[in-house]
């Protein structure tokens, strides 16, 4: 690695940010580690445009780590609904409680200690330490991996441990010498990857903009920009079927809390049958109510519903695309004569007008709106 590049990378990047970096984002310039942490977790797997809308709302609802730690998990999941990857919300809640219990409500400045907190990986720990405490801590998110892999022509799939270790070493070697420069440098690194050194249309290919590293970038000099970083080959996403029960009683709907480690973990959704591989599942439009209830509800609750629901009507199928799988949801609707009680706390009758207080999966929200059972405003808490 060029010693000149080691010495000039950070100053050049900081200078670039002063002219071309992003500004005015609600989380920028904030040294409150709690606010930094929330923004970093939210930005991990959500588009910036969505976070711009949801971050201020989340911070208004939970302005401090103490407030978040004291909140009920359902309240947190309801505020997170629609952002996806719900394990992030559960980890936020657990981490807030951990910070209160182990650190007296104050985030540690040491990235090693930060990394021991629930849901905080090495890169996120580095970002919090850099932004909030001016620590010389490296980061290595997807954008930074792309920058470094191109700049130094790093071969091999970025998922490989040896490649990942080399990228971490490069990220650490390029840090600015002055701790005071860490916030702007870290932000510049994120911005450069998100807006200039992008995956498909980097500015060095067909843009009038001049990359400050054009003469240093090994990928650019060897015409490999779009070939780096190398990624493992993707396999075809598996497809699944499941039956979902839309059971109503008057102005209420029956919801079931999903297991915490499942997809949509901890959210409230419609009762559903186990997922089956699409090639194996039987599309039977004549399933009996008993068959549907047996597949979707806890054993002790089947008799309760069966007494009040005599028939189910098959509605349209809904396709939902996850990152690594596709799900076909077959919706069956029924009406109950009354809200029969359940001993199981994971089953609950909820007024349609009160659904905004519960974290619901996005496709279930869309379904209820398309059936004109609720208005969009009713789903906002």
N, C-alpha and C positions, 0 to 999 in steps of 0.2 A: 504494500500500500504506500502510495506517495506521501512522503512527509509533508510536502507542500500542501497537499489536499487536506491532510489532518489539521494543519494550522489555519487554512483559509476557509474551510467548509462552513463553520459556524458563523464567522463574520459575514461571509457572502450571503448565507441564508437569512440572517437577521436583517441585512440591508435589503434583500429582496422583499422581505415581509413588510418593511416600512413603506414600500411602494405598491406591492401587489397582493399582500396578505389580506385575509378577511378581517373585517372590523365590525363592531356594533352587535356582535352576538351576545345574548343576555348573560352568558356564563364567562365571557372574557374579562380579564382584569380583576377577577374576584379571587381574593386570597383566603376566603373562608373554606377550609378543607371540606366541610360538609357540602357546601354548594358545588365545589369542584368534583367531589366524589359522585354526587347525584348526576351531574352532567356527563361525567365520563362513563358511568354505567349506562345511562340512557342512550348515549351516542354509540355504544359498542355495536349494536345490531339494528339501529334505527336510522333512517335518513334524517339529515340535518333539518330539512324543511318540516318534518313531523315534530322533531324535538323542539324547534323554535316555537311551536304552538303549545306543546305539552309541558315543557320544562317550567315555564313561569307558573303554570297552573299547579303543577306538583309542588313547587316550592311555596306557593301560597297556602296550599293545603297542609304541607308539612314543612314549616319554615326552619325547624331546628332538628338536630339529631335526637334530642329528647322527645320532641313531639312525634317523630316517626317511630321511635322505639316504643312509645306508650300506645300507639294506635293499634287497633285490631287488624289482623292480617287481611280480613275481608275488605276493610276500608282501603288498605294499601292496594290490594288487587283491583278493586273497583276503579281507583285512580289510574292504575297502570293499564287498564283494559284498552285494547287496540294497539298497544305498542309491541306486542308479541314477546316471545322468549320470556315467559312468565317466571322462570326460575330467577331471573334478575330481580324481580320485585320481591320474591320470597327471600332472596339473599340480602337485598337492601334492608328489609325488616329485621332479619337475624343479625346483620352486621351492626345496625344501629343499636340493637340491644346489647351486642358484644362491646361496642364502644362505651356505652353507658356503664356496663358492669365491670369491665376490665381496665378502662382508661378514664373513668370519671367523666365521661361525656366529651373528652377531647381526643381528636385523632392524633396518633403518634406521627412524628415527622420522619422517622427512620423508615425507608422503603421496605426493609426486611420485616419490620413489625407490621407495616401496612399490609404486606402480602399474606400475613397470617390471619387477617380478618376475612370473614365469610364473603365469598364472591369477588374478592379482589385478587387478580393475578399480578404477575410481575410487571407487565406494561402499565396497567392501571395504577399500581402502587408507585411506579416511577413518575407518572403524570401528576398524581396528587402531590407527591413530594416536591416535584419541580415547580408546579404552579402555586401551591400554598406555602411551601417552606423554602423555596429557592435551593433545594438540594440538587447536587449534580448527579441526577439519576437518569439512566437511559430509558427510552420507551421503544417498543417494537410492535406496533399494531400493523394491520395489513398495508396501510399506506407507506409506513416507514420501511417495511420489508421490500416493497416494490422499488422505492427510491434506492435503497442500498444494493439490492440485487442488480439493478441496472447500472448504478454508478460504478460498481466494482465487478460487474459481469460474473456474478456468483452463479455457478452451475449447480444443478440438482434441484429436486422438488423442495419447496420451502417448508413442506411438512416434515422432511427428514431432520432428525435430531442434529446431525453434524452440520447441515446447512443452517439450521436455526441457531446453533451455538455460534457459528461464524458471524451471523448477522447481529447477534447480541454483542459480540466482541467489537464489531465495526461501530455499532450504535454508541457503545461506551467510549471508544477511541475518539469519536468526533465531537464529543461534548465541549461546549465553550469552557474556558478556564475560569471565568468569573461566575460565581453562583448567582449574582444579580441578573445575569443574562438568561438564566434558565427558563423563566416563564415565556419570554418572547421567543426564545429559540425553540422550545417545545411546541408552542403554538404554530410557529413558522413551519416546523417539520410536518405537522399534521396538515396545515393548509397547502403546503407545496404538493404533497401527495394527493390531496383531495381535489385540487383545482388545476395544477400544472402537470405534474408527473402522473397522469391518470392512467388507468388500465388500458383503455382502448384508443384514446385520442390525446396523447401527450403533446404539449406545445412544440416539441422538437420535430414533430411530423406534420408539416403542412400548415403551420401557424406563423403569423408575422411576429409573434412574441419571441424574444430571445432568452433562452434558458441560461441562467448564470453558470451552469455547470456543463454546458455543451462541449467545451474543450477538455473536460475531465472525465466525462461519462464514458465508460468503456463500452456500454451497450450502444450508445449513440455512434461512437467511433467505428464500431464493427457491424453496424446495421442489424442489431439484435434487440432493439427497443421493445418491439411487440412480442419477442420470444422470451423475454425475462420479466418477472421471475417465472420459473418453471413450476407447474402445478401437477399434482397427481391426476391421472385420468379419472374423469367422473363416470360413475356407473349410472345406469338408468334408474330413476326414482321408482320405488315400488308403489303399487296402487292397492288400496284397501276399500272394503265396503263395511258399513255398519248401519244398523237400524237405530233411529232416534225417536223417542216418544214425546210428542207435544200434547200433554194432558192438561186440560183446563177445567176449572171449576168456577163458574161465574167470571169474575174479573181477575182471577188468580191463575197462575201457571205453576206446575210442579217442576222444581229444580232439584238437581242432585249435585253435591259437591264432589269434584274430581279428586282423585288421589294426588298427593303433593308431588310425587315423582313422575306422574304421567304427563303427556302433552296437555297443555292448558292446566297444568297442575295447580290445584287449590282454587280454581275458578268454579263458579256455579254454572251448570249447563243443563241441557235436557238429558234425561236418563237415556243411556245408550247400551247397545249390545257390544260384546267384544269385537274388535276389528278382525276381519278375515281377509286374506289375500284375495284380490279381485278375481283371479283365475279359479279360485276354489269356492268362492261364495255362491250361494244359490239365490237367485233373484225370484223369490216366490211372493207373488202379490196376494196370495191367499193364506198367509200366516194367521194363525188363530190368535186372539188376544192373549190366551194363556202362554203361547209360544213367545210372543213379543215381551210380555211381562217377565217371564222366566229368564230371558236372555239379558234384560236390561236392569232389573231391580234386585235388591237383596232378597234372599229367600223369605225372610220374615215379613217382608212388605208386600209380597205378591197377592196374598189373599185379601189384604185391605183394599187394594186398588181394583182387583178383579170383581169385587162386590159392586163397585160403583161404575165401572167402565165395561160396557157389554160389547162394544165394537170399535174398531179402528179404521180410519179412512186413510189410504195411501196418498200422500201429496207428492209434489215434484222431488226429484233427486237434486242434491246440491253438491257440487264439486268444490273442494277446498284444497289449495296447493300450499303445502309446507315447503321448507327449504329442501328437505331430503325425502319427501314422500307426498303422495296424493291420496285424498280421502273422498270417497263418495258416500254422502250421508243420505240415507233413505228415511224420509220423515213420515211418521204415522201419527195422525191426530185423533184424539178422543176427548169426550167430555165426561166429567164426573158429576154426579148429582149433588155431592157436597164435599167439603174439604175434610176428608177423613184423617185423623191424626196418625203420626208415625212415631215409633219408638226410636228409630234410627235418626240421629241428628244430622246426617248428611242428606236427608230428604226434607224438603221444605216447600210449603205453598207460599208463593210470593205474589203480591198484588202487581199487576202490570204497571201501574203508576209508580211502583217503588223499585222497579228493576235497576234504576240508576245507582242504587246503593250497593249493588252486587257486581262483582267482576264477572262479566260474561264474555265468552269467546266471540271474536268479531263476526264469524259467520252466523252465529246464533242471533246476534243483534240484527244483522241484515235480514235474516229469515223472519223475525218477528215484525220488522218494519214492512217487509214486502207483503206479509199477510195482513197488514193494517191492524195488527194487534196493539202496536205501540207507535208513538211518534218519536222522531229522533230526539226531541227534547226530554222525553221521559227516560231516556237511557243515559242522561248526563246527571251525575250526582252533584 
